[in-house]
Amino acid sequence: MIDQASGLRKMQDPQHIKVIAVSGGKGGVGKTNISLNTAISLAKLGKRVLVLDADLGLANVDVMLGLRVQRNLSHVLSGECELDDIIIQGPAGINIIPATSGTQSMVDLTPAEHAGLIRAFSDMQTKFDILIVDTAAGISDMVLSFCRASQDVLLVVCDEPTSITDCYALMKLLSRDHGLFKFKVVANMVRSAKEGQQLYAKLSKVTDRFLDVTLELVAVIPFDENIRKSVRKQQAIVEAFPDSPAAVSLKSLAQNIISWPVPQQASGHLEFFIEQLLEH
């Protein structure tokens, strides 16, 4: 604990950093697509963006962009290299921390491995303004931990019962057990802005009745065949089809994020993110 605390104090860049967890419970709702496209859009607005692939056992950020990965988080945890050594650069200059794929041991990290991850973050030399954490599907301890450690939790939800149910379950756990009561919602793959509002209303109706949480609809992303095409091309839609409906909405979300205030207390620092991970 003493070594970790001193590591935190030695961080080179103590400036306020915006930390956003992108989650939603159910798999297949578009979390990674939204994480990457938002990151690229933020970078094009002049922000230094770091994307953490937090699906530690089934990584796919690098695959979606067709990037070659030599080393990943498992190499950092084994002591083979530093976190800065595994960072790869993506479109528009975004930095990406790749995770592993098909490695069960990465799914359930031991307390010592958690501490190793904390130390790796505290020793980072790479500078950034915004950290986007692309969480795994489901409601595992790791997902809850990353959400709890972030300033803003962006919940991606689709207009299908399982997506709404899983999103509700995630909010229930985070509010009941981890003291999180504010969530930002992205209505994804909807047919119209009206359908997005209706989806948000459905979710709000359930949370208003059973949970003590506050929701805010921050983006409505339309269903767009160009997303499928961009995935096949291993490109982000904001680059492959920048004028498509989904790309325009994603760029608007990035503009929205820039306007979100960065708290002036501890929760605005990267130290908060890594200390919260350790505390969990």
VEXDREN-2710 file (C-alpha; in Angstrom, 1 decimal):
% VEXDREN-2710
k/r/px/py/pz
1/MET/0.0/0.0/0.0
2/ILE/2.8/2.5/0.8
3/ASP/4.6/1.8/-2.5
4/GLN/1.4/2.2/-4.4
5/ALA/0.6/5.5/-2.7
6/SER/4.0/6.9/-3.4
7/GLY/3.6/5.7/-7.0
8/LEU/0.4/7.7/-7.2
9/ARG/2.0/10.9/-5.9
10/LYS/4.8/10.6/-8.4
11/MET/2.4/10.7/-11.3
12/GLN/3.8/13.1/-13.9
13/ASP/0.5/14.5/-15.0
14/PRO/-1.7/15.4/-12.0
15/GLN/-4.1/17.4/-14.1
16/HIS/-7.8/16.6/-14.2
17/ILE/-8.6/13.8/-16.5
18/LYS/-12.1/12.8/-17.6
19/VAL/-12.7/9.1/-17.0
20/ILE/-15.8/7.6/-18.8
21/ALA/-16.9/3.9/-18.5
22/VAL/-18.9/2.6/-21.4
23/SER/-21.1/-0.2/-20.3
24/GLY/-24.7/-1.6/-20.5
25/GLY/-24.9/-5.1/-19.3
26/LYS/-25.9/-7.1/-22.4
27/GLY/-23.4/-8.0/-25.1
28/GLY/-24.0/-7.0/-28.7
29/VAL/-25.5/-3.5/-27.9
30/GLY/-22.6/-1.7/-29.6
31/LYS/-20.4/-0.6/-26.6
32/THR/-17.1/-1.0/-28.4
33/ASN/-18.3/0.7/-31.5
34/ILE/-19.5/3.7/-29.5
35/SER/-16.3/3.7/-27.4
36/LEU/-14.0/3.8/-30.4
37/ASN/-16.0/6.2/-32.6
38/THR/-16.5/8.6/-29.7
39/ALA/-12.7/8.4/-28.9
40/ILE/-11.8/9.1/-32.5
41/SER/-14.3/12.0/-32.7
42/LEU/-12.9/13.5/-29.5
43/ALA/-9.3/13.2/-30.9
44/LYS/-10.4/15.1/-34.0
45/LEU/-11.7/17.8/-31.6
46/GLY/-8.2/18.2/-30.2
47/LYS/-8.4/15.9/-27.2
48/ARG/-5.7/13.4/-26.2
49/VAL/-7.7/10.2/-25.8
50/LEU/-6.7/6.9/-24.2
51/VAL/-9.0/3.8/-24.7
52/LEU/-8.7/1.0/-22.2
53/ASP/-10.1/-2.3/-23.6
54/ALA/-11.5/-3.5/-20.3
55/ASP/-12.9/-6.7/-21.7
56/LEU/-9.9/-8.4/-20.2
57/GLY/-10.7/-12.0/-21.4
58/LEU/-12.3/-11.3/-24.8
59/ALA/-10.6/-8.2/-26.1
60/ASN/-11.8/-6.8/-29.5
61/VAL/-10.9/-3.2/-29.7
62/ASP/-7.7/-3.9/-31.8
63/VAL/-9.6/-6.4/-33.9
64/MET/-12.3/-3.9/-34.8
65/LEU/-9.7/-1.5/-36.1
66/GLY/-7.5/-4.1/-37.8
67/LEU/-4.5/-3.3/-35.5
68/ARG/-1.6/-5.6/-34.8
69/VAL/-0.9/-6.2/-31.2
70/GLN/2.5/-7.5/-30.0
71/ARG/1.9/-7.2/-26.3
72/ASN/-1.1/-6.6/-24.1
73/LEU/-2.2/-6.2/-20.5
74/SER/-1.2/-9.8/-19.6
75/HIS/2.5/-8.9/-20.4
76/VAL/2.2/-5.9/-18.0
77/LEU/0.8/-8.0/-15.2
78/SER/3.5/-10.6/-15.6
79/GLY/6.2/-7.9/-15.3
80/GLU/7.5/-8.3/-18.8
81/CYS/7.0/-4.7/-19.7
82/GLU/5.4/-1.3/-18.7
83/LEU/2.0/-0.1/-19.6
84/ASP/3.4/2.5/-21.9
85/ASP/5.2/-0.3/-23.9
86/ILE/1.9/-1.9/-24.9
87/ILE/0.0/1.2/-26.0
88/ILE/-0.8/1.1/-29.7
89/GLN/-1.9/4.1/-31.8
90/GLY/-5.2/4.0/-33.5
91/PRO/-7.0/6.3/-36.0
92/ALA/-6.8/10.1/-35.4
93/GLY/-3.9/9.5/-33.0
94/ILE/-6.0/7.8/-30.2
95/ASN/-4.0/5.6/-27.9
96/ILE/-5.3/2.1/-27.0
97/ILE/-4.4/-0.2/-24.2
98/PRO/-5.1/-3.7/-25.6
99/ALA/-6.4/-6.6/-23.4
100/THR/-6.1/-10.3/-24.1
101/SER/-8.5/-12.6/-25.8
102/GLY/-9.3/-16.2/-24.8
103/THR/-7.4/-15.9/-21.5
104/GLN/-9.5/-17.0/-18.5
105/SER/-7.0/-15.9/-15.9
106/MET/-7.4/-12.3/-17.0
107/VAL/-11.2/-12.4/-16.3
108/ASP/-10.7/-12.9/-12.5
109/LEU/-7.6/-11.0/-11.4
110/THR/-6.2/-11.8/-8.0
111/PRO/-5.7/-8.9/-5.5
112/ALA/-2.0/-8.9/-6.3
113/GLU/-2.8/-8.6/-10.0
114/HIS/-5.2/-5.7/-9.3
115/ALA/-2.4/-4.0/-7.4
116/GLY/-0.1/-4.6/-10.4
117/LEU/-2.6/-2.9/-12.7
118/ILE/-2.9/0.1/-10.3
119/ARG/0.9/0.4/-10.2
120/ALA/1.0/0.2/-14.0
121/PHE/-1.4/3.1/-14.3
122/SER/0.4/5.2/-11.7
123/ASP/3.7/4.8/-13.6
124/MET/2.4/5.8/-17.0
125/GLN/4.3/8.5/-18.9
126/THR/1.7/8.8/-21.7
127/LYS/-0.3/12.0/-21.4
128/PHE/-4.0/12.1/-22.1
129/ASP/-7.1/14.2/-21.3
130/ILE/-9.8/11.6/-21.5
131/LEU/-9.8/7.9/-20.6
132/ILE/-12.6/5.8/-22.2
133/VAL/-13.0/2.4/-20.5
134/ASP/-14.7/-0.1/-22.8
135/THR/-16.1/-2.6/-20.3
136/ALA/-17.0/-6.2/-20.9
137/ALA/-20.5/-7.4/-21.2
138/GLY/-22.4/-8.6/-18.2
139/ILE/-22.3/-7.6/-14.5
140/SER/-19.1/-9.2/-13.3
141/ASP/-17.0/-7.7/-10.4
142/MET/-14.6/-6.3/-13.0
143/VAL/-17.3/-4.5/-14.9
144/LEU/-18.7/-3.1/-11.6
145/SER/-15.2/-2.1/-10.5
146/PHE/-14.4/-0.2/-13.7
147/CYS/-17.8/1.6/-13.6
148/ARG/-17.4/2.5/-9.9
149/ALA/-13.9/3.9/-10.6
150/SER/-15.0/6.2/-13.4
151/GLN/-16.5/9.7/-13.2
152/ASP/-19.2/9.1/-15.8
153/VAL/-21.0/5.9/-16.6
154/LEU/-22.3/5.8/-20.1
155/LEU/-24.9/3.0/-20.5
156/VAL/-25.6/1.8/-24.0
157/VAL/-29.1/0.4/-24.4
158/CYS/-31.1/-1.0/-27.4
159/ASP/-34.8/-1.4/-27.9
160/GLU/-35.1/-5.0/-26.9
161/PRO/-36.3/-6.4/-23.6
162/THR/-33.0/-8.2/-22.7
163/SER/-31.0/-5.0/-23.2
164/ILE/-33.3/-3.0/-21.0
165/THR/-33.4/-5.7/-18.4
166/ASP/-29.6/-6.0/-18.3
167/CYS/-29.1/-2.3/-18.2
168/TYR/-31.6/-2.1/-15.3
169/ALA/-29.7/-4.9/-13.4
170/LEU/-26.4/-3.1/-13.8
171/MET/-27.8/0.2/-12.5
172/LYS/-29.4/-1.7/-9.6
173/LEU/-26.1/-3.2/-8.5
174/LEU/-24.1/0.0/-9.0
175/SER/-26.6/2.1/-7.0
176/ARG/-27.4/-0.5/-4.3
177/ASP/-23.8/-1.8/-3.6
178/HIS/-21.5/0.9/-5.0
179/GLY/-23.1/4.3/-4.4
180/LEU/-23.6/5.3/-8.0
181/PHE/-26.8/7.2/-8.7
182/LYS/-26.2/9.1/-11.9
183/PHE/-26.1/7.5/-15.3
184/LYS/-25.8/8.8/-18.9
185/VAL/-27.8/6.8/-21.5
186/VAL/-27.1/6.2/-25.1
187/ALA/-30.1/4.9/-27.1
188/ASN/-28.4/2.8/-29.8
189/MET/-29.5/1.3/-33.1
190/VAL/-32.9/3.0/-33.0
191/ARG/-35.1/3.7/-36.1
192/SER/-35.7/7.4/-35.3
193/ALA/-35.1/10.1/-32.7
194/LYS/-38.6/9.5/-31.5
195/GLU/-37.9/5.8/-31.0
196/GLY/-34.8/6.8/-29.0
197/GLN/-36.8/9.0/-26.8
198/GLN/-39.4/6.3/-26.3
199/LEU/-36.6/3.8/-25.4
200/TYR/-35.2/6.2/-22.8
201/ALA/-38.8/6.7/-21.4
202/LYS/-39.2/2.9/-21.0
203/LEU/-35.9/2.7/-19.1
204/SER/-36.7/5.7/-17.0
205/LYS/-40.2/4.4/-16.1
206/VAL/-38.7/1.3/-14.6
207/THR/-35.9/3.1/-12.8
208/ASP/-38.2/5.8/-11.4
209/ARG/-40.4/3.1/-9.9
210/PHE/-37.8/0.8/-8.4
211/LEU/-34.4/2.6/-8.1
212/ASP/-33.2/5.9/-6.6
213/VAL/-31.1/6.9/-9.7
214/THR/-31.0/9.8/-12.1
215/LEU/-30.8/9.2/-15.8
216/GLU/-29.8/11.6/-18.6
217/LEU/-30.2/10.8/-22.3
218/VAL/-27.0/12.0/-24.0
219/ALA/-27.2/10.5/-27.4
220/VAL/-29.5/8.8/-29.9
221/ILE/-27.6/6.7/-32.4
222/PRO/-29.7/5.5/-35.4
223/PHE/-29.6/2.1/-36.9
224/ASP/-27.2/2.5/-39.8
225/GLU/-26.2/-0.2/-42.3
226/ASN/-22.9/1.7/-42.7
227/ILE/-21.9/0.5/-39.2
228/ARG/-21.9/-3.1/-40.5
229/LYS/-19.9/-2.1/-43.5
230/SER/-17.4/-0.2/-41.5
231/VAL/-16.9/-3.2/-39.1
232/ARG/-16.3/-5.4/-42.1
233/LYS/-13.7/-2.9/-43.3
234/GLN/-12.2/-2.8/-39.8
235/GLN/-12.6/0.9/-39.7
236/ALA/-14.5/3.3/-37.5
237/ILE/-17.7/4.6/-39.1
238/VAL/-16.7/8.2/-38.4
239/GLU/-13.8/7.6/-40.7
240/ALA/-15.2/5.2/-43.2
241/PHE/-18.6/7.0/-43.6
242/PRO/-18.2/10.3/-41.9
243/ASP/-21.5/11.7/-43.2
244/SER/-23.7/8.7/-42.4
245/PRO/-26.5/9.2/-39.9
246/ALA/-24.7/7.1/-37.1
247/ALA/-21.4/8.9/-37.6
248/VAL/-23.1/12.3/-37.3
249/SER/-24.7/11.3/-34.1
250/LEU/-21.5/9.9/-32.7
251/LYS/-19.6/13.1/-33.5
252/SER/-22.4/15.0/-31.7
253/LEU/-21.9/12.7/-28.7
254/ALA/-18.2/13.7/-28.6
255/GLN/-19.1/17.4/-28.7
256/ASN/-21.5/16.7/-25.8
257/ILE/-18.8/15.0/-23.8
258/ILE/-16.5/17.9/-24.1
259/SER/-19.1/20.1/-22.4
260/TRP/-19.4/17.7/-19.4
261/PRO/-17.7/19.3/-16.4
262/VAL/-14.6/17.7/-14.9
263/PRO/-15.1/17.6/-11.1
264/GLN/-12.6/19.7/-9.2
265/GLN/-12.4/17.2/-6.4
266/ALA/-10.4/13.9/-6.2
267/SER/-12.8/12.1/-8.6
268/GLY/-11.5/14.3/-11.4
269/HIS/-8.1/12.7/-11.2
270/LEU/-6.6/9.6/-12.7
271/GLU/-5.5/8.9/-9.1
272/PHE/-9.2/8.5/-8.2
273/PHE/-9.7/5.9/-11.0
274/ILE/-6.8/3.7/-9.9
275/GLU/-7.4/4.1/-6.2
276/GLN/-11.0/3.1/-6.6
277/LEU/-9.9/0.1/-8.6
278/LEU/-7.6/-0.9/-5.8
279/GLU/-10.2/-0.2/-3.1
280/HIS/-12.6/-2.5/-4.9
END
